[in-house]
Amino acid sequence: MSEKETITTEQVTVRRSPKFLTFMVLGIIVGILVALILTFALPNDSQFTLTQIFGFLLLFTGTIGGTLGLIFALIVDRYFSRHVTSATAEKISVTKD
């Protein structure tokens, strides 16, 4: 059997884009750290325990941190969308007869 090779070339645009999940997870981790710091920095004069206060703060700061991480990823994506380059790509197809 012989193999037939076909080469096609095309102009493609290449641009970088951030991984949105990574930015969101990083924002949530920062939110967790902020909640931990605020739990021990604020005075505990209420009927809630430190664990409950940490949980309440974690709901707010984790959500805000994840949202800010995604907003930052969108800003980075807009920045990299301006820096688009063109390249020539070759596609090689091999078929058996």
Buried (B, 14 or more C-beta within 10 A) or exposed (E): EEEEEEEEEEEEEEEEEBEBEEBBBBBBBBBBEBBBEBBEEEEEEEEEEEEEBBEEBBEEBBEBBBBBBBEBBEEBBEEEEEEEEEEEEEEEEEEEE
